[in-house]
């Protein structure tokens, strides 16, 4: 019978507050079992990427993302090679908290008979990927919503292995991965804000292979008003192919315990009609007027 694995990564050197973030990762692992109902969590750390650091020091010595997140496709590919064909693997950033059963997503994969389940965020790609990377990867699609690298679900087979291997190989090219501009002759998009490293490359590969995308499985994908601050870079879509609830909470830099308490209060208010998208926009508008 196929097993469901969760994957996370912790690097004390990348976060600045090692023990704090280790506890956060431990909470991620704990909730993966208790709420996510996974069979096993594969916990990766610096000791698991020693060879990667030796081979690509130019990238791995960069503090941002503990090496611009190059380790991410590396550990996912490693996990695919350590598990059995037909198993399911859910990569989840260690700062997130599982909220409900990941099998909800597995059932969608089985329904659609897919090997890769990428999740889309309502932010337009050309705002968040430098033009150089689009051109290097021969991608002329700029106006779609970007896929995130925070979460990714895979079925272990030749298709997913080939895809993750290609993601890894492209990420090894610092000219594609880094937000630095290496080709001054390539004019940047006027709307460009910031490059998203591994996520930008993942997104381009999703478009290259025309993969079906799904709603972001975190609370940020469920509550569209939270993205309104992005203005014209924001493009919220309805995903009729994604009939699942919130799978994970994504506190980002907030304390996960406090964030969870806050979200429980939020969901209660939403159930009572006090936290509709209209009410959220109204409160934000009032606050802007008060603090002009």
C-alpha positions as CSV (number, residue, x, y, z in Angstrom):
1,X,0.0,0.0,0.0
2,X,1.3,3.5,-0.9
3,X,2.6,5.5,2.0
4,X,2.3,9.3,2.5
5,X,5.5,11.1,3.5
6,X,6.1,14.7,4.6
7,X,9.4,16.5,4.0
8,X,10.9,19.4,5.8
9,X,14.2,21.1,6.3
10,X,16.0,22.9,9.1
11,X,19.3,24.8,8.9
12,X,20.4,26.6,12.1
13,X,22.8,28.8,10.2
14,X,20.1,30.1,7.8
15,X,17.7,31.5,10.4
16,X,19.9,33.3,13.0
17,X,17.9,32.0,15.9
18,X,18.6,28.3,15.6
19,X,16.9,26.9,18.7
20,X,13.7,28.9,18.1
21,X,13.4,27.7,14.5
22,X,14.3,24.1,15.5
23,X,11.3,24.2,17.8
24,X,9.1,25.5,15.0
25,X,10.4,22.6,12.7
26,X,9.6,20.2,15.5
27,X,6.0,21.6,15.6
28,X,5.8,21.1,11.9
29,X,6.8,17.4,12.3
30,X,4.4,16.8,15.2
31,X,1.4,18.3,13.4
32,X,2.3,16.4,10.2
33,X,1.6,13.2,12.2
34,X,-1.3,14.3,14.4
35,X,-3.2,16.4,11.9
36,X,-1.7,15.7,8.5
37,X,-2.0,12.0,9.1
38,X,1.2,11.2,7.2
39,X,2.9,7.9,7.7
40,X,6.4,9.3,8.1
41,X,8.2,12.7,8.2
42,X,11.6,12.9,6.5
43,X,13.5,15.6,8.4
44,X,16.4,17.1,6.6
45,X,19.2,19.2,8.1
46,X,22.6,20.6,7.1
47,X,24.3,17.2,7.5
48,X,22.2,15.9,4.6
49,X,23.4,18.5,2.2
50,X,27.2,18.4,2.8
51,X,28.0,17.3,-0.8
52,X,25.8,20.0,-2.2
53,X,27.7,22.6,-0.2
54,X,31.0,21.2,-1.4
55,X,29.9,21.2,-5.1
56,X,28.2,24.6,-5.2
57,X,29.9,26.8,-2.6
58,X,29.2,30.0,-4.7
59,X,25.4,29.4,-4.1
60,X,25.4,27.6,-0.8
61,X,27.5,30.3,1.0
62,X,24.8,32.8,0.3
63,X,22.8,33.4,3.6
64,X,19.5,34.1,1.9
65,X,17.5,30.9,1.9
66,X,20.5,28.9,3.2
67,X,21.9,29.0,-0.3
68,X,19.0,30.5,-2.3
69,X,16.9,27.4,-1.5
70,X,19.0,25.2,-3.8
71,X,18.7,22.5,-1.1
72,X,15.0,22.3,-1.7
73,X,14.9,20.4,-5.0
74,X,18.0,18.5,-3.8
75,X,16.3,17.0,-0.7
76,X,13.0,16.4,-2.6
77,X,14.9,14.4,-5.2
78,X,16.7,12.6,-2.5
79,X,13.4,11.7,-0.8
80,X,12.0,10.4,-4.1
81,X,15.0,8.1,-4.4
82,X,14.6,6.8,-0.8
83,X,10.9,6.0,-1.0
84,X,9.0,3.5,-3.1
85,X,7.3,4.0,-6.5
86,X,3.7,4.9,-5.9
87,X,4.3,6.6,-2.6
88,X,3.2,10.2,-2.0
89,X,5.5,13.0,-0.8
90,X,4.4,16.4,0.5
91,X,7.1,19.0,0.8
92,X,6.1,21.7,3.4
93,X,8.3,24.6,4.6
94,X,9.3,23.9,8.2
95,X,7.7,27.1,9.4
96,X,4.2,26.0,8.6
97,X,1.8,24.1,10.8
98,X,-0.4,21.2,9.6
99,X,-4.1,21.9,10.0
100,X,-5.9,19.0,8.5
101,X,-5.4,15.6,6.7
102,X,-3.0,15.8,3.7
103,X,-4.9,12.8,2.2
104,X,-7.4,15.3,1.0
105,X,-4.8,16.4,-1.6
106,X,-3.8,12.8,-2.4
107,X,-7.4,12.0,-3.3
108,X,-7.4,14.9,-5.8
109,X,-4.2,13.6,-7.3
110,X,-5.8,10.2,-7.7
111,X,-8.9,11.7,-9.1
112,X,-7.0,13.6,-11.8
113,X,-4.4,10.9,-12.3
114,X,-1.4,13.2,-11.9
115,X,2.2,12.8,-10.7
116,X,2.8,16.4,-9.7
117,X,0.5,18.7,-7.8
118,X,1.7,22.3,-8.0
119,X,-0.1,25.1,-6.1
120,X,-0.7,28.5,-7.4
121,X,-0.7,31.9,-5.6
122,X,-2.5,35.0,-6.8
123,X,0.6,36.9,-7.7
124,X,1.6,37.6,-11.4
125,X,4.8,35.9,-12.5
126,X,6.6,38.8,-14.2
127,X,6.5,40.8,-10.9
128,X,8.3,38.0,-9.1
129,X,10.7,36.5,-11.7
130,X,13.5,38.4,-13.4
131,X,13.3,38.5,-17.2
132,X,16.7,36.9,-17.5
133,X,15.5,33.7,-16.1
134,X,12.4,33.6,-18.3
135,X,14.7,34.1,-21.4
136,X,17.3,31.6,-20.2
137,X,14.6,29.0,-19.9
138,X,12.9,29.9,-23.2
139,X,9.6,30.9,-21.5
140,X,7.5,33.7,-23.0
141,X,4.6,33.4,-20.6
142,X,4.8,36.2,-18.1
143,X,1.2,37.1,-17.1
144,X,0.1,33.9,-15.4
145,X,-0.1,33.5,-11.6
146,X,3.1,32.1,-10.1
147,X,3.3,28.7,-8.6
148,X,4.7,28.5,-5.1
149,X,7.6,26.4,-3.8
150,X,6.4,26.5,-0.2
151,X,4.3,23.4,-0.7
152,X,4.5,20.6,-3.3
153,X,2.8,17.2,-3.6
154,X,4.3,14.4,-5.7
155,X,3.6,10.8,-6.5
156,X,6.8,8.9,-6.7
157,X,7.2,7.8,-10.3
158,X,9.4,8.4,-13.4
159,X,7.5,11.6,-14.2
160,X,7.9,13.3,-10.9
161,X,11.6,12.2,-10.6
162,X,12.4,13.6,-14.0
163,X,10.6,16.9,-13.2
164,X,12.4,17.4,-9.8
165,X,15.7,16.5,-11.4
166,X,15.2,19.2,-14.0
167,X,14.2,21.7,-11.3
168,X,17.4,20.8,-9.4
169,X,19.6,21.1,-12.5
170,X,18.2,24.5,-13.4
171,X,18.6,25.7,-9.8
172,X,22.3,24.8,-9.9
173,X,22.8,27.6,-12.4
174,X,23.3,30.7,-10.3
175,X,22.5,33.0,-13.3
176,X,19.0,31.6,-13.2
177,X,18.6,31.1,-9.5
178,X,20.0,34.3,-8.1
179,X,18.1,37.6,-8.2
180,X,21.3,39.3,-9.4
181,X,21.2,40.6,-13.0
182,X,24.0,39.0,-15.1
183,X,22.9,40.2,-18.6
184,X,22.7,44.0,-18.7
185,X,21.5,43.9,-22.3
186,X,18.3,42.2,-21.2
187,X,15.8,44.9,-20.2
188,X,13.9,44.1,-17.0
189,X,10.1,44.2,-16.8
190,X,8.9,47.7,-15.6
191,X,6.6,46.0,-13.1
192,X,9.4,43.7,-11.7
193,X,9.5,43.7,-7.9
194,X,11.8,40.8,-6.8
195,X,13.1,37.4,-8.0
196,X,11.9,34.3,-6.2
197,X,14.8,32.0,-6.8
198,X,13.8,28.3,-6.6
199,X,10.1,29.3,-6.9
200,X,10.6,31.2,-10.1
201,X,12.3,28.2,-11.7
202,X,9.7,25.8,-10.5
203,X,7.0,28.0,-11.9
204,X,8.6,28.2,-15.3
205,X,8.8,24.4,-15.4
206,X,5.2,24.0,-14.5
207,X,4.3,26.2,-17.5
208,X,6.8,24.4,-19.7
209,X,5.0,21.1,-19.1
210,X,1.5,22.7,-19.0
211,X,0.8,21.1,-15.6
212,X,-2.6,21.6,-14.0
213,X,-2.3,23.9,-11.0
214,X,-4.3,23.9,-7.8
215,X,-5.3,26.4,-5.1
216,X,-2.7,27.1,-2.5
217,X,-3.4,24.7,0.4
218,X,-2.7,27.1,3.2
219,X,-4.8,29.7,4.9
220,X,-3.4,32.3,2.5
221,X,-5.0,30.5,-0.4
222,X,-8.3,30.3,1.4
223,X,-8.6,34.0,2.4
224,X,-8.2,36.1,-0.7
225,X,-8.4,39.5,1.1
226,X,-4.9,38.8,2.6
227,X,-3.3,39.4,-0.8
228,X,-5.1,42.7,-1.6
229,X,-2.1,44.7,-0.5
230,X,-0.3,43.6,-3.7
231,X,-2.4,45.9,-5.9
232,X,-2.1,45.2,-9.6
233,X,0.3,42.3,-8.9
234,X,-2.7,40.5,-7.4
235,X,-4.9,38.2,-9.5
236,X,-7.3,36.0,-7.5
237,X,-8.8,33.0,-9.3
238,X,-11.4,30.4,-8.4
239,X,-10.2,26.8,-8.5
240,X,-13.1,24.5,-9.2
241,X,-10.6,21.6,-9.2
242,X,-9.6,22.2,-5.6
243,X,-12.5,21.2,-3.3
244,X,-10.4,20.9,-0.2
245,X,-10.1,23.1,2.9
246,X,-7.1,24.4,4.7
247,X,-4.3,21.8,4.9
248,X,-1.6,24.0,6.5
249,X,-1.3,27.3,8.3
250,X,1.5,29.5,7.0
251,X,2.6,31.9,9.8
252,X,5.6,33.1,7.8
253,X,7.6,35.0,10.4
254,X,4.9,35.0,13.1
255,X,5.1,32.9,16.3
256,X,3.3,29.7,15.2
257,X,1.5,29.1,18.5
258,X,0.1,32.7,18.6
259,X,-0.7,32.5,14.9
260,X,-2.8,29.4,15.4
261,X,-4.7,31.0,18.3
262,X,-5.3,34.0,16.1
263,X,-6.6,31.8,13.2
264,X,-8.9,29.9,15.5
265,X,-10.5,33.2,16.5
266,X,-10.6,34.3,12.9
267,X,-12.4,31.2,11.7
268,X,-14.9,31.6,14.5
269,X,-15.6,35.2,13.5
270,X,-15.8,34.1,9.8
271,X,-18.3,31.5,10.6
272,X,-20.4,34.2,12.4
273,X,-20.0,36.5,9.3
274,X,-17.7,39.0,11.1
275,X,-14.6,38.2,8.9
276,X,-16.0,38.2,5.4
277,X,-13.8,39.6,2.6
278,X,-16.0,42.7,2.6
279,X,-15.5,43.2,6.4
280,X,-11.8,42.8,6.1
281,X,-11.6,45.4,3.3
282,X,-13.9,47.7,5.3
283,X,-11.7,47.5,8.4
284,X,-8.5,48.1,6.4
285,X,-10.1,51.2,4.8
286,X,-11.1,52.6,8.1
287,X,-7.6,52.1,9.5
288,X,-6.1,53.8,6.5
289,X,-8.3,56.8,7.0
290,X,-7.5,57.0,10.7
291,X,-3.8,56.7,10.3
292,X,-3.2,59.0,7.2
